[in-house]
Amino acid sequence: MTQSDSNAYDVVVIGAGPVGENVADRTRAAGLSTAIVESELVGGECSYWACMPSKALLRPVLAQADARRLPGLADSVRGPLDTAAVLARRDGFTSHWKDDGQVQWVEGIGADLHRGHGRLAGPRTVEVTAPDGTRRTLTARHAVAVCTGSAAALPDLPGLADVRPWTSREATSAESAPGRLIVVGGGVVAVEMATAWQALGSQVTLLVRGDAGLLARMEPFAGDMVAQALTESGVDLRTGTSVRSVTREDGTVVAVTDTGDRIEADEILFATGRVPRTRDIGLDTVGLEPGSWLSVDDSLRVDGHDWLYAVGDANHRALLTHQGKYQARIAGAAIAARASGVPDLDAGPWGAHAATADHGAVPQVVFTDPEVASAGLTLAEAERAGHRVRAVDIDLGTVAGASVYAEGYTGRARMVVDLEDEIVRGVTFVGPGVGEMIHSATIAVVGQVPISRLWHAVPPYPTISEVWLRLLEAYRDN
């Protein structure tokens, strides 16, 4: 039963992105009255400015790249992509930036939607300022969940606001391809958007600060292979380069680097990290620091607050939509259990009320060409965590399924094995099409499947997944 005639709810969720929606879904399924507060579009960043539009832009790019590797098809796809058609399809995936369908979903689960800016006004209290300026105060009997996500971080460069730089939002929602685009950054957003816009007709210059290269948080070979492919596609990749100043002169962006190079472009995208969207949500009213990441336990409850939860990007555990949705399912279950008076939560490792996967079993796919997919820990992360491990590497191109998939298939696989427990701590695949393979690795890591049992998981022939057999053989023989 909803509480549309009252300001009192069992649960109040601030933020109606995928994370907030999933918290609400779980609490409503448990019979708890739930309000969702949203200041923009229901569906959040992922639906309109991140996951969905970016992957809609990238899918034709990757499909064309795959087709160009197949005799009998390659000559048919030598021409440029139809950029207008790609952008139109992207617009369809964002529902043309209208949230009617997602609003209908919220109503369908029996939650109440409150449009406006939500901020805490003390314990278990959320003040909502509607677009017309009116205010309404909501109270929560059991829990408030902060699901406000994160925003793009911009560097402290003089006059940057006057340049009107792109962030990830503008990069995924642009109405046309700029003739020249500077991308600043070396992470996932930077490499994906460099891949997309280069293929859609822009001349991309990619500037990467420091010497760590691309995708620095993944296995080193992943960034190296993506860098080589971007360069071969025509991207002007410059590592060890920082932007010292940026101006817009007669519509042209001029970036000056620390080496004194002057680079001109039509647009500049800064993909240089994220900041939590917690600056103006009333954290100070409950003794927390405005603008901070929120520290939580494994049930996603904020440290020191038995009624407050921070789920998704706001807690900085894993800034990925699918991981935030996982946290939301855990948090929703924990909120429901506590509301029903369960004396002891199932909060041990891998319990129903513990987001254990955040610590060592996070999956991720980078939709570049080649794709990068990983699950669990890298070799360096496993070593830093104190595990005695060994990395096993395989050339993916030697697997029969890879040669069927594409002529000249280039890729690499790494399995990180715990030598004491003989389980898989992490897996990384780099190569065309590997994104659809990574869930098998996630299951192996989460399930802590012994190497001896993995021998009995027979990969179909001839598929790229036969790399699992090659990895096991390499581990056994070395």
N, C-alpha and C positions, 0 to 999 in steps of 0.2 A: 504493500500500500504506500503510495507517495504522500508527501506532506505539502502539497502545493498551496494550502491555505494557512500554512504556519511557517514561522522562521526557525523552528527547531527541527533538527534532523539527528539521526544516529551518527551519520558521517557527512562531512563536508570536504569535497575535493576541489583544490584550487588548480585549475589547468585541465582543459579538455582535449589534450593531445592523446596519442595512443596509450600513453602511460596512465593518465587520469581516467580515460575511458575504461581501461582494464581494471583499475582499482574499483571504479563504480560498478562494473559488471559483476565483480566477485562479491562486493558487499550487498548488492541488490539480490544476487542469487542466494545469499545467506539470509535474506529477509530483512535487511537493515535499510531504513529510509536513508536516501542519499541525495545530496545536492552537488551539482557540478557548476563551478564558476569559470567562465571563459571570457577573456578580454578581446580576443580576435576571432579566429575561425575555429569552430568545433572540428577536431581532427588534427589540429596543431601543426607544428613545423614539418613533421614527416610527410604529411599528406599534401602540403601545398608548396613547400620551399626546400625540401630535403630529399628523403628517400624516394618517394614516388616520382616527382618530376625529374630528378637527376637520373634515375634508372630508365625512365622513358626516353630521355635524351641519349643515353648510352647504348640502349639495346640495339638500335639500327646500326650504330657504329661497330659494335662487336659482331653482329650478324654479317655485315658486309666484310669485315676482316676475315671471318671464318670462310665465307663464300670465296673470297679471293685466294684461298689456299687449296681450292678444289678444282682440279682439271675438269673441264666440261661445264663449269659454272663460272670460273674466274673471269673469262672474257666478257661475260654478261654484266658484270658489276664493277667494271673499271672506272666508270664515270663517277662524278661527285654525288653525294647524297642529296636528296630533295629536302633542303633545309626547312622550307615552309611546311612540308608535310610532316616532318619530324616534330616541329614545334606545335603543329595543330594536334598531333597525337598526344604530345605532352600536355597540352591544354585540356584534353579530354580526361587524362588521368588526374588532373587537379580539379575536375568538375568546374573548370573555368573560374576557380577561386571562389566558389560558392559552396556553402556547407549544408544545404538543405537535407541531403541524404544522411549526413552524420547526425544532424539534429533529430531526424526521424528515428535514427538508431537509439539515441539517448532516451527519447520518449518511449521507445519500444521496450526498453529494459525497466521502465518505471522510475527512472531518476528524474529529478527536477533540474532544468538548466537555468542558470541565472547569468544573463549577459552583463558584463562589466568588469571592472578591475577589482580583484579580490585581495584584501590584505588582512592580516591578523590584527585583532584589536584586543589582545589579551588571550588567556587560556581558553581553548575550545570556542573561540569567537572569531568570526570572519565578517568584516565589513565590505559590502559590495557597492561600488560606485558605478551606476549605470551610465550608458552613453549620454543620456540627457541630464546627467548630474545628480539625479536622485540617489539616495543612499538607503541601503537595507542591511540590517544586521542579522546574520545567521549564527545559530549556536549548534554545537555538536555534542551530543550526549557521550559519544565514545571516542571519536577520532577526527582529526583534521589531517588531510594528506596534501602535502606540497608537491605538486607535479608540474612545476612551472618551466622545466627544461632549461636550456641554455641559449645564449646568443653569441653571434660572432664577435671575437675580440679584434679590436683595431689598434694598430700601433700609435704611439704618441708622437705623431709627426705634425709640425706646425702647418696650419691651414688645410689639414686633410679633409675636413668637412666641406670646404669650398670645392674640392675636387670631385665630390660626389662619387666616392669609390664604390665598387661592387663589393658585397659580401656574398655568402653562399645564397642568400635570398635572391639577389639580383641575377646571379649566375644561373640559377635554375628557372627563373621566370622571365628572362629577357625575351623581347618580342622579335629580335633579329640577331644575326651573328655580327659582332663588330669586326671591322676589317682587320684590326690589330688589337690584341688583348695581352696585357701583362698579367701574369698570375704570380703572386708572392706567397710562397709557402711550399712545404715539401710533404705534407700529410695527405690524408685520403681525399679531402675536398679538392686540394690543389691538383693532384694527379688525375682525378676523375674529370674535373672541369677542363683541364688542359687537354685530356683525351677527347672529350666531347666537342669542344669548340674548335679545336684544330680540324677535326673531321667534318665539322659543319661549316667550314669556310673561313675561319679566322686564322690569322698568323699569330701564333702564341709564343710569347717569351716567358719562360718559367724561371723565376729567381728564387734560389734556395739558400737561406742563410746557413753559415757554418759548414762543416765538413762531414756531417753525418749522412748526407745524401737524402734520398727519398725514402719515405715510409720507415723512418728511423726506429719505430717501436716494433717492427716486425723483423724477421730474419734478414740479415744483410743482403743476401742474394736476391730477395724479393725486390727491394728498391733498385738494385743494380739492373735487374732484367727489365723493370718498368722504365728506368731511365734510358736504357739502350733503345727500347721500342719507341718511346716518345721522340727521341732524337731522330730515329729512322723515319718517323712519320712527318718530320718537318718542324717539330717544336725546337725553339732555340733555348736549350737548357743551360743555365749558368749556376753552378754551385759555388759555395763560399762567397755569396754575394748578398749584401744587405742594401735596402733602400735608405738613402740618406735624406732625400727630400722628394716631394711630389707636388706638381702644380698642374693646373689646367689652363692652357693658353689658347684662346680662340677655339675652344672645343677639343683641342688635342691635349691628352695627358702626357706630361713630361716627367719621367722618373730619373733621378740621378742616384747612382749607386755609390757605395763607399770606395769603389775603385775609380770613380770619376766618370764612368760611362753615362751617357745621356741616351735614354730609351724613350721613343715616342710611341704612343698608342692611342686608340680611340677610347678604350676603357682599361681600368686596372682593378683586379680582384685581389683582395687581401684574404687569404685563407690561412690565418696565423694563430688559430686556437679558438677556444670558447670560454665564455664567462657565464656564471650562473645567473639566471633571471630571478634573483632574490633581493635586489637592492630596495625595491619599493613594495614589499609584501608584509611589512609590519613585524619583521623579526625582532626589532628592538623592544616591542611590547611584551615579548616573552623571554627576554634576556639573551637574545642571540644577535650576532653581528650582521647588519644589513649588507647585502652583496656577497656574503660568504657561501662557500660550499657547506652543506650540512652533513655533519658526521652522524652515521646511523649504525645500529647493530644489524645483525643478519636478518632480523624480521622487518627491517627498514624503519624502525622507530628511532627518532632523533635522540641522541644521547642526553639524558637528564630530563626528558619530557615524556611522560607515560601515555600521552594522548596525541602526540604530534609525530607524523611520519613524513619522510622525504623520499620520494620514489623517482627513479629515472635520473636524468642528468644532474638534477639539483644536489644529489649526494656524491657525485664525482667518482662513483665506483666503476662505471663502464658506460661511456657516452655513446651508446648504440641503441637504436629503437627497440630491436628485438630483446636486448638485455633489460631495458627498462620495462618492457611488457612482462618479462619473466619476473622481475622484481614486483611488479604490480600484482601479479597472481599470488606471489608469496605474501605481500603486505595485506592484500584483501583477505586472504585466509587467516592471517594472524589477527587482523582487526576483528573478524567475525568470531574467532575462537575466544579472544579476550572479552568481547561483548557478551558472549554466552556463558562466561564464567568458567571456562576451562582452566583448571588449576595449573596445569603444566603444559606449556606448548611443546610441540615436537620441533625443538629448535637446535638439535644436534646436527652435525654435518649431514647434508642431504636430507634433512627432515622436511616435513610439509610446511614448516614456518621458518625456514632458513634459506636465504639466497646464497647457498654455498658455491654455486657455479661462478659467481662473481670473482672468486679468489683464484681460480686456476683452470677454468673450463669455458672461457668466453670464446665464441665463434665470431668470425668476421670475414666478409668478402669485400674486396676492392675491385670495382668493375672497370678495370683498365684492360688494355690489350697488350700483354697477356693479363688474364685475371690473376688475382692473388687471394688465396683463401687460407685461413688459419683457424685452429682451435687449440685452446690450452696455452701452454707456456712455450716461449722460444727457448733455445738452448741457454742463452745468457740469463733469462729470467729464472729458469730451473736451477741453474748454478747459484744465482744470487739467493734463491730460496733455500739453499742448503742441500739440495738433492744431489746424489751421485748419479750422473746421467751420461749417456752417450748419444750422439747424433748419428743417424743413418741417412745417407743421401742417395737418391736415385735420379738419373736422367729420365724425365718423363717421356721424352721422345723415343726411348728404347722399348716402351710398352706397346704391344701389338695394337691395342685399341687406339692409341694416340696416332699411329701411322694411318689407321683407317679414318680417324676423325679429320686429319688435315695433312697435306703434303708439307714436309719440312717442319713438322710439329716441334716446337721448342718449349721445354718446360723443366721443372725440377720439383722434387718432393723431398721433404725432410721429416723424419720421425724421431722424436726425442724420447728415449727409453730410460726409465728409472732402473738402474742396475741392481738395486737392492730388492725392490718389490716386483720387478719385471713387469711393469705396466707402462702404458704410454702416457707421458706427461704433456706432449704437444705434437702437433702435426702442421706442416705448412705445405701447400701446393701452389705452384706458379705455372700457369699455362692456359691456353684457351679452354673454356668450358669447365674449369675446375670448381667454380662456385657451387655447382650442383652436386659436387662430390663431398663437400666438407662435412655434411651431417654425419656421415659414417665415422669420421674422425672425432666429432663431438661425442658420439655415443661411446666410442672406445675410451675417451678421456673421462667422461662423466661416470661411466660404468666401471672404470678402473679394471677393464677387461685384461686378464693376464695374457701375456704374449703366447703362452702355450695354448690358450683357448682361441686366440685369433687365427691360429693355423687352421682351425675348423670352420672359419668364416670364408667360404669359397667365393671368390669374385668371378662373375660371369666373363666368359671369353667370347669375342674380343672387345673388352671395354677398357676405358682408361683406369677404371677402378682396380684393374689387375695390378696396379702399382703397389697395392697392399701386399700382394704375394712377393713382389720384388723386394719390398722393404724388409719383410720378415726374413727372406733368404739372405739379404745382406747383413742383417743383424746376427743371424745364426752363423754365417760364414766368417764373421770378423770378431 
